[in-house]
Amino acid sequence: MRIFLFLLFLIPFSLTASDDLQAHIKKHFPDAVITSSDNKYHYNYQYEVIIQQWLDHDDHTKGKFPQRIILSHYRKSAPMLMVTEGYNAGPRHYELSEILKSNQLIVEYRFFGKSKPANVDYSYLSNEQAMKDLHRINKAFKKFYKKEWISTGISKGGTTCMYYKATYPRDVKVAIPYVAPLPNAREDKRTDALISTVGESECREKLFEFQKHALSIQDSLLAFAQKDANANELTFKRIEGVEKAIEYAILEYTFSFWQMGHDCRDIPEDLSATATYESIKNIVGIDFYSDGVIAYYEPSFYQFMTQNGYYGFMHDHLDDKLKHVKVYDNAIFAPRGVNLDYDPSYNVWVNKRLDKKGKRMIYIQGENDPWAALTYVPKKDKFGKLMVKEGGSHRTRIRDFTKQEQRTIYNLLGEWLKTEIYPLED
């Protein structure tokens, strides 16, 4: 009987806490659509929240667009982990939420997933506007979650995390970007330098020779690519044919190989057309160059080409074997009919802001990831810490570091946040 009464007491309390949160959301975003979803881990409940966001924060007459937020609630007295996605959002669990036993707020990047205006106008897809999205959301939810706020993001989301900290340094106390590049050009050549020096020289040479071999038998690879295209209903109109997709995938092979942490044993000894195609498919993938995938990533390539910067394809050792690809940047994946002039001033400004305002930041990088060549390095030890995982890739996370390195991260988080830290379990 006592247990039954205790449970009856807990049920209305839980409902009251949930109602209180939903009322808060509606107060700040009256048009919000709140949908409860299944949750795991330590959270008590989870919501998908679609708010109406300003298309132009400086001119509200331009209207609004829907923006998706995934809110995982633990308790009001816990820290809040704000995840700055670079692409679409989903009900993902981030290891920092586990380390901090925090609430978690994932913000989908404008123009991705469910966060698209009815009519896409790329002039509103700027980092300046996206940072104002984050700031508006932060201000609203900070009135409910009043403990320490931390931001994080991975890859383009990690770059967004850096941009956000640079723009609104007081919105969060600590920022932890993962495997986040900060290019200084539309085709930043520092990735080429890393690819040319990473790992053992024998492995690098084997990669380059594989690319040459693949191009020399590309006519034989075409049948495999076309079979996959037919089976998966892929089209390649945007890049003008599957033949180009094969060459792009071969050009990309070395970057993807190191980025995703492949082993030199993954390069096939058997250089038959079948084995060669399967290796290209597994490490790069032909489908990445299909119309559907290009359409999905088009907003990000608009940003890469105009503000964020990116990398180009290493091609000097392959020029005499390329038949179809003649331009070695990534502009072909960006939207057509819009201005794609690159403006380096934004990243220059971010660098300077991080030098002055980027306090309490931990930068997670993998040593062998070509993106690591474009990392921001804190100018002052008191501002932050660059943690580079030896031999690590774009998949590098805190749990991949040694126990001693993890303790360094935990100690910094504990010192900065004044909260209990929950080390990751093996």
C-alpha positions as semicolon CSV with decimal commas, in nm:
position;residue;x (nm);y (nm);z (nm)
1;M;0,000;0,000;0,000
2;R;0,284;0,241;0,080
3;I;0,450;0,174;-0,255
4;F;0,121;0,233;-0,438
5;L;0,064;0,564;-0,263
6;F;0,420;0,672;-0,335
7;L;0,372;0,606;-0,706
8;L;0,047;0,802;-0,707
9;F;0,236;1,092;-0,557
10;L;0,504;1,081;-0,827
11;I;0,269;1,070;-1,128
12;P;0,107;1,414;-1,087
13;F;0,443;1,566;-1,005
14;S;0,587;1,439;-1,333
15;L;0,289;1,562;-1,528
16;T;0,310;1,901;-1,360
17;A;0,679;1,936;-1,450
18;S;0,604;1,842;-1,811
19;D;0,310;2,081;-1,831
20;D;0,523;2,357;-1,682
21;L;0,785;2,311;-1,954
22;Q;0,531;2,301;-2,235
23;A;0,366;2,616;-2,100
24;H;0,704;2,788;-2,100
25;I;0,764;2,690;-2,463
26;K;0,421;2,818;-2,565
27;K;0,480;3,145;-2,381
28;H;0,793;3,221;-2,582
29;F;0,689;3,051;-2,906
30;P;0,308;3,073;-2,921
31;D;0,288;2,893;-3,255
32;A;0,512;2,605;-3,145
33;V;0,403;2,250;-3,225
34;I;0,515;2,018;-2,947
35;T;0,524;1,643;-3,002
36;S;0,625;1,396;-2,734
37;S;0,864;1,121;-2,843
38;D;1,028;0,817;-2,691
39;N;1,340;0,884;-2,491
40;K;1,622;0,678;-2,351
41;Y;1,925;0,732;-2,132
42;H;1,877;0,948;-1,823
43;Y;1,610;1,183;-1,959
44;N;1,260;1,191;-1,815
45;Y;1,088;1,301;-2,135
46;Q;1,166;1,421;-2,484
47;Y;0,993;1,652;-2,730
48;E;1,021;1,752;-3,090
49;V;0,940;2,123;-3,095
50;I;0,872;2,308;-3,418
51;I;0,894;2,682;-3,357
52;Q;0,836;2,967;-3,600
53;Q;1,171;3,137;-3,656
54;W;1,239;3,474;-3,818
55;L;1,367;3,436;-4,173
56;D;1,545;3,770;-4,133
57;H;1,609;3,868;-3,772
58;D;1,675;4,225;-3,882
59;D;1,356;4,260;-4,085
60;H;1,057;4,075;-3,945
61;T;0,844;4,169;-4,244
62;K;1,020;3,891;-4,435
63;G;0,819;3,639;-4,236
64;K;0,905;3,316;-4,058
65;F;0,997;2,958;-4,127
66;P;0,962;2,641;-3,916
67;Q;1,267;2,539;-3,714
68;R;1,301;2,204;-3,542
69;I;1,432;2,159;-3,187
70;I;1,475;1,826;-3,008
71;L;1,447;1,881;-2,633
72;S;1,543;1,602;-2,392
73;H;1,452;1,695;-2,036
74;Y;1,626;1,556;-1,729
75;R;1,559;1,816;-1,462
76;K;1,558;2,193;-1,427
77;S;1,845;2,187;-1,180
78;A;2,080;2,010;-1,426
79;P;2,307;2,182;-1,680
80;M;2,185;2,228;-2,037
81;L;2,379;2,094;-2,335
82;M;2,292;2,294;-2,645
83;V;2,379;2,106;-2,965
84;T;2,443;2,331;-3,264
85;E;2,377;2,107;-3,562
86;G;2,526;2,194;-3,898
87;Y;2,268;1,996;-4,090
88;N;1,941;1,825;-3,995
89;A;1,847;1,731;-3,638
90;G;1,718;1,410;-3,488
91;P;1,675;1,247;-3,147
92;R;2,045;1,177;-3,102
93;H;2,230;1,131;-2,774
94;Y;2,559;1,316;-2,728
95;E;2,831;1,188;-2,499
96;L;2,868;1,523;-2,323
97;S;2,510;1,491;-2,202
98;E;2,613;1,162;-2,043
99;I;2,930;1,312;-1,894
100;L;2,737;1,604;-1,742
101;K;2,403;1,427;-1,673
102;S;2,250;1,727;-1,844
103;N;1,940;1,822;-2,030
104;Q;1,991;1,834;-2,406
105;L;1,864;2,084;-2,665
106;I;1,939;2,003;-3,030
107;V;1,881;2,283;-3,281
108;E;1,841;2,198;-3,647
109;Y;2,028;2,430;-3,883
110;R;1,812;2,658;-4,093
111;F;1,726;2,528;-4,443
112;F;1,778;2,163;-4,339
113;G;1,538;1,882;-4,252
114;K;1,210;2,024;-4,124
115;S;1,362;2,372;-4,089
116;K;1,296;2,494;-4,442
117;P;1,106;2,801;-4,557
118;A;0,831;2,744;-4,811
119;N;1,035;2,926;-5,074
120;V;1,410;2,885;-5,041
121;D;1,599;3,211;-5,081
122;Y;1,968;3,148;-5,022
123;S;2,033;3,511;-4,939
124;Y;1,890;3,427;-4,594
125;L;2,119;3,128;-4,546
126;S;2,403;3,308;-4,371
127;N;2,596;3,234;-4,056
128;E;2,494;3,572;-3,920
129;Q;2,124;3,478;-3,941
130;A;2,186;3,124;-3,813
131;M;2,366;3,254;-3,503
132;K;2,066;3,477;-3,431
133;D;1,847;3,167;-3,452
134;L;2,055;3,007;-3,179
135;H;2,064;3,322;-2,968
136;R;1,685;3,361;-2,975
137;I;1,634;2,998;-2,875
138;N;1,897;3,024;-2,602
139;K;1,735;3,334;-2,451
140;A;1,394;3,169;-2,436
141;F;1,500;2,838;-2,283
142;K;1,755;2,990;-2,046
143;K;1,465;3,141;-1,854
144;F;1,355;2,784;-1,772
145;Y;1,691;2,609;-1,747
146;K;1,892;2,842;-1,527
147;K;2,197;2,629;-1,454
148;E;2,514;2,629;-1,662
149;W;2,482;2,609;-2,040
150;I;2,731;2,424;-2,261
151;S;2,735;2,412;-2,641
152;T;2,871;2,142;-2,866
153;G;2,857;2,025;-3,225
154;I;3,026;1,780;-3,460
155;S;3,190;1,854;-3,798
156;K;2,990;2,138;-3,958
157;G;2,796;2,147;-3,632
158;G;3,129;2,191;-3,453
159;T;3,212;2,483;-3,680
160;T;2,869;2,623;-3,595
161;C;2,958;2,579;-3,227
162;M;3,270;2,793;-3,279
163;Y;3,076;3,053;-3,475
164;Y;2,816;3,071;-3,198
165;K;3,073;3,112;-2,920
166;A;3,249;3,381;-3,121
167;T;2,923;3,568;-3,186
168;Y;2,753;3,532;-2,847
169;P;3,029;3,441;-2,600
170;R;2,800;3,484;-2,298
171;D;2,520;3,256;-2,419
172;V;2,707;2,948;-2,299
173;K;2,977;2,911;-2,037
174;V;3,167;2,629;-2,209
175;A;3,189;2,520;-2,574
176;I;3,323;2,188;-2,703
177;P;3,340;2,166;-3,084
178;Y;3,427;1,822;-3,227
179;V;3,635;1,766;-3,543
180;A;3,546;2,118;-3,654
181;P;3,732;2,291;-3,938
182;L;3,783;2,664;-3,974
183;P;3,904;2,703;-4,335
184;N;4,081;3,016;-4,460
185;A;3,983;2,971;-4,826
186;R;3,714;2,819;-5,045
187;E;3,967;2,550;-5,137
188;D;4,196;2,540;-4,835
189;K;4,518;2,366;-4,941
190;R;4,617;2,270;-4,587
191;T;4,415;1,950;-4,625
192;D;4,637;1,855;-4,922
193;A;4,945;1,900;-4,705
194;L;4,806;1,666;-4,440
195;I;4,702;1,399;-4,692
196;S;5,055;1,417;-4,837
197;T;5,224;1,358;-4,501
198;V;4,986;1,156;-4,283
199;G;5,057;0,794;-4,194
200;E;5,334;0,585;-4,345
201;S;5,480;0,681;-4,682
202;E;5,414;0,329;-4,814
203;C;5,045;0,367;-4,734
204;R;5,020;0,708;-4,897
205;E;5,190;0,579;-5,211
206;K;4,957;0,280;-5,219
207;L;4,658;0,516;-5,205
208;F;4,785;0,732;-5,488
209;E;4,860;0,426;-5,701
210;F;4,513;0,290;-5,633
211;Q;4,360;0,613;-5,760
212;K;4,568;0,594;-6,079
213;H;4,473;0,233;-6,133
214;A;4,102;0,305;-6,075
215;L;4,107;0,582;-6,334
216;S;4,285;0,357;-6,581
217;I;3,999;0,102;-6,564
218;Q;3,710;0,344;-6,513
219;D;3,533;0,216;-6,823
220;S;3,516;-0,125;-6,652
221;L;3,388;0,036;-6,331
222;L;3,102;0,202;-6,515
223;A;2,897;-0,119;-6,540
224;F;2,912;-0,167;-6,162
225;A;2,815;0,194;-6,095
226;Q;2,527;0,179;-6,340
227;K;2,401;-0,143;-6,182
228;D;2,400;0,021;-5,837
229;A;2,231;0,329;-5,979
230;N;1,954;0,121;-6,133
231;A;1,906;-0,091;-5,822
232;N;1,879;0,214;-5,596
233;E;1,698;0,441;-5,844
234;L;1,982;0,693;-5,846
235;T;2,015;0,961;-6,110
236;F;2,317;1,177;-6,189
237;K;2,178;1,459;-6,398
238;R;2,325;1,730;-6,176
239;I;2,685;1,626;-6,244
240;E;2,608;1,517;-6,600
241;G;2,636;1,143;-6,575
242;V;2,751;0,851;-6,367
243;E;3,088;0,866;-6,547
244;K;3,164;1,188;-6,361
245;A;3,044;1,034;-6,036
246;I;3,310;0,765;-6,071
247;E;3,584;1,021;-6,126
248;Y;3,469;1,240;-5,838
249;A;3,467;0,936;-5,609
250;I;3,820;0,844;-5,717
251;L;3,939;1,202;-5,659
252;E;3,776;1,195;-5,315
253;Y;3,920;0,855;-5,222
254;T;4,227;0,973;-5,028
255;F;4,039;1,241;-4,833
256;S;3,761;1,003;-4,728
257;F;4,013;0,728;-4,650
258;W;4,192;0,936;-4,387
259;Q;3,884;1,124;-4,274
260;M;3,694;0,813;-4,171
261;G;3,991;0,634;-4,018
262;H;4,047;0,349;-4,261
263;D;4,344;0,119;-4,233
264;C;4,593;0,064;-4,512
265;R;4,485;-0,299;-4,513
266;D;4,152;-0,169;-4,647
267;I;4,320;-0,086;-4,979
268;P;4,269;-0,399;-5,187
269;E;4,564;-0,605;-5,308
270;D;4,333;-0,755;-5,567
271;L;4,302;-0,483;-5,831
272;S;4,030;-0,647;-6,033
273;A;3,747;-0,422;-6,145
274;T;3,517;-0,585;-5,889
275;A;3,752;-0,530;-5,593
276;T;3,844;-0,180;-5,709
277;Y;3,481;-0,074;-5,741
278;E;3,387;-0,225;-5,404
279;S;3,667;-0,031;-5,234
280;I;3,556;0,297;-5,393
281;K;3,197;0,220;-5,298
282;N;3,286;0,138;-4,934
283;I;3,522;0,429;-4,874
284;V;3,350;0,703;-5,073
285;G;3,029;0,580;-5,232
286;I;2,892;0,659;-5,574
287;D;2,556;0,758;-5,429
288;F;2,707;1,071;-5,274
289;Y;2,711;1,224;-5,623
290;S;2,351;1,135;-5,705
291;D;2,085;1,401;-5,751
292;G;1,902;1,319;-5,426
293;V;2,210;1,342;-5,206
294;I;2,333;1,658;-5,379
295;A;1,991;1,815;-5,323
296;Y;2,011;1,728;-4,953
297;Y;2,357;1,883;-4,908
298;E;2,298;2,178;-5,141
299;P;2,242;2,432;-4,858
300;S;2,571;2,335;-4,691
301;F;2,763;2,363;-5,017
302;Y;2,616;2,709;-5,063
303;Q;2,771;2,800;-4,729
304;F;3,098;2,620;-4,802
305;M;3,137;2,810;-5,127
306;T;3,036;3,153;-4,994
307;Q;3,133;3,181;-4,625
308;N;3,254;2,869;-4,449
309;G;3,524;2,759;-4,690
310;Y;3,605;2,401;-4,785
311;Y;3,873;2,198;-4,964
312;G;3,949;2,112;-5,322
313;F;4,038;1,780;-5,482
314;M;4,404;1,677;-5,500
315;H;4,447;1,609;-5,869
316;D;4,798;1,689;-5,998
317;H;4,902;1,321;-5,989
318;L;4,588;1,222;-6,181
319;D;4,545;1,491;-6,447
320;D;4,659;1,274;-6,737
321;K;4,402;1,005;-6,650
322;L;4,091;1,218;-6,588
323;K;3,847;1,212;-6,880
324;H;3,538;1,389;-6,747
325;V;3,614;1,611;-6,445
326;K;3,797;1,928;-6,544
327;V;3,717;2,156;-6,247
328;Y;3,854;2,050;-5,910
329;D;3,652;2,252;-5,664
330;N;3,312;2,161;-5,516
331;A;3,102;2,438;-5,668
332;I;2,917;2,183;-5,881
333;F;2,740;2,064;-5,564
334;A;2,619;2,414;-5,472
335;P;2,287;2,561;-5,592
336;R;2,264;2,692;-5,946
337;G;2,170;3,044;-6,043
338;V;2,289;3,213;-5,723
339;N;2,595;3,418;-5,642
340;L;2,872;3,189;-5,513
341;D;3,145;3,448;-5,462
342;Y;3,352;3,349;-5,160
343;D;3,391;3,607;-4,884
344;P;3,675;3,517;-4,644
345;S;3,592;3,798;-4,403
346;Y;3,354;3,596;-4,184
347;N;3,608;3,330;-4,086
348;V;3,873;3,599;-4,041
349;W;3,639;3,773;-3,800
350;V;3,564;3,445;-3,617
351;N;3,935;3,376;-3,573
352;K;3,990;3,716;-3,420
353;R;3,684;3,683;-3,195
354;L;3,795;3,343;-3,068
355;D;4,137;3,492;-2,993
356;K;3,967;3,750;-2,771
357;K;3,640;3,593;-2,656
358;G;3,683;3,217;-2,697
359;K;3,718;3,136;-2,330
360;R;3,654;2,793;-2,179
361;M;3,658;2,591;-2,501
362;I;3,782;2,238;-2,567
363;Y;3,856;2,146;-2,930
364;I;3,835;1,773;-3,008
365;Q;4,029;1,658;-3,314
366;G;4,159;1,338;-3,474
367;E;4,522;1,353;-3,586
368;N;4,474;1,180;-3,923
369;D;4,152;1,360;-4,021
370;P;4,226;1,601;-4,309
371;W;3,985;1,847;-4,145
372;A;4,224;1,861;-3,848
373;A;4,462;2,060;-4,069
374;L;4,203;2,339;-4,056
375;T;4,152;2,341;-3,681
376;Y;4,153;2,657;-3,473
377;V;4,436;2,658;-3,217
378;P;4,364;2,858;-2,897
379;K;4,610;3,142;-2,855
380;K;4,598;3,138;-2,475
381;D;4,601;2,833;-2,248
382;K;4,347;2,993;-2,018
383;F;4,105;3,025;-2,310
384;G;4,086;2,661;-2,401
385;K;4,248;2,332;-2,484
386;L;4,311;2,157;-2,814
387;M;4,287;1,780;-2,766
388;V;4,418;1,576;-3,062
389;K;4,364;1,202;-3,061
390;E;4,677;1,027;-3,188
391;G;4,589;0,846;-3,510
392;G;4,230;0,965;-3,472
393;S;3,981;1,033;-3,749
394;H;3,665;1,238;-3,805
395;R;3,494;0,984;-3,577
396;T;3,703;1,094;-3,277
397;R;3,507;1,145;-2,956
398;I;3,606;1,197;-2,593
399;R;3,562;0,826;-2,524
400;D;3,838;0,752;-2,778
401;F;4,109;0,930;-2,579
402;T;4,326;0,759;-2,319
403;K;4,204;0,761;-1,960
404;Q;4,465;1,022;-1,874
405;E;4,356;1,245;-2,162
406;Q;3,992;1,200;-2,062
407;R;4,079;1,309;-1,708
408;T;4,228;1,629;-1,850
409;I;3,895;1,701;-2,019
410;Y;3,692;1,609;-1,710
411;N;3,908;1,828;-1,488
412;L;3,861;2,128;-1,715
413;L;3,485;2,075;-1,728
414;G;3,465;2,040;-1,352
415;E;3,677;2,351;-1,297
416;W;3,480;2,565;-1,542
417;L;3,129;2,443;-1,464
418;K;3,152;2,374;-1,090
419;T;2,932;2,069;-1,139
420;E;2,969;1,697;-1,092
421;I;3,130;1,505;-1,378
422;Y;3,031;1,150;-1,469
423;P;3,324;0,979;-1,647
424;L;3,234;0,764;-1,944
425;E;3,230;0,393;-1,880
426;D;3,434;0,153;-2,091
